[in-house]
Amino acid sequence: MELASVQTIRHLSQKYGFSFSRDLGQNFLVDSRIPEAIAEGAGVEGKCVLEIGPGIGSLTVCLAARAKKLCALELDRSLLPILDETLSPFQNASVVWGDVLKTDLSALVSEKFGSGEKLCAVSNLPYCVTTPAILRLVGSGLFESVTVMIQKEAAKKLLCDPGGEDWCLFSALVRSRAGVKKLFSVSKGCFYPQPKVDSTVLRLELLPEKSREETEVFEKTAKAIFGQRRKNVKNTLSLLPGLTPEKAELLLISAGIDPKRRGESLSVEEISSISTLMVQRIQKDR
Ligand code: SAM
């Protein structure tokens, strides 16, 4: 059965009494070349895969055909009987009901895959949870790669250069944890129901993990900087506990950054230099 087709979606919806929910971002793929290309681009051969939001399973079957094991996490219970049917040929695939924003992912993957496995996350993400879901997946420390299809505008935030209008806290938080590669664009005509905008498929390759303290200080620093992105970075940093404007200026000079620059112009590497110096200060003061 070809799952990525309007006819199949209508047939299965009727058979199981499923109706689309706009709130859950349910735009299903109806061009069979796309799920194949996502599964190929995600590089999941022989690996364990967590898929978020399988829908009726059109991407899931392409992933399961390549992966060692697959677990799909779906929030809409009414899709579970459909997935029972569409995934029945795949002994290596299972479906769990749950919310990607609330499920204990670490417990889930250790239950499903055991420990020491190379894990990939893959998703045609519902647009309503794009930002928090990506931050959760890349921040979990569980995956070597996260391949996502997201709306074109959201993808721009992860692909842009520092200082541009798309560069924001989300860009810096993700790029501090992962290298971001664009795989390909997908026209809105490849989905049913058709959304208003085109999508982009990205592969995020996770970077080596930093210490918990470094990560926390980086995130606090980035939040302060982008909280008032147009202000000069000396002023925004001085809002952090223990940093007067004078101390913030000295810190920036030590990091080789002009204190008068606007916060929004700073790259991940520059924010990292600031937060590394802050961690050193914290450790010295202990
Ligand atoms: N993978 C299918 C495809 O490509 O055709 C469906 C993708 S559709 C854009 C998003 C899917 O995510 C839907 O099945 C929806 O029910 C599910 N979903 C929405 N919010 C979710 C959440 N918070 N956690 C897990 N799944 C969610």
Boltz pocket constraint, residues with backbone or C-beta under 6 A from the ligand:
constraints:
  - pocket:
      binder: B
      contacts: [[A, 23], [A, 24], [A, 25], [A, 26], [A, 27], [A, 28], [A, 29], [A, 52], [A, 53], [A, 54], [A, 55], [A, 56], [A, 57], [A, 58], [A, 59], [A, 60], [A, 73], [A, 74], [A, 75], [A, 76], [A, 79], [A, 98], [A, 99], [A, 100], [A, 101], [A, 124], [A, 125], [A, 126], [A, 127], [A, 129]]
      max_distance: 6.0
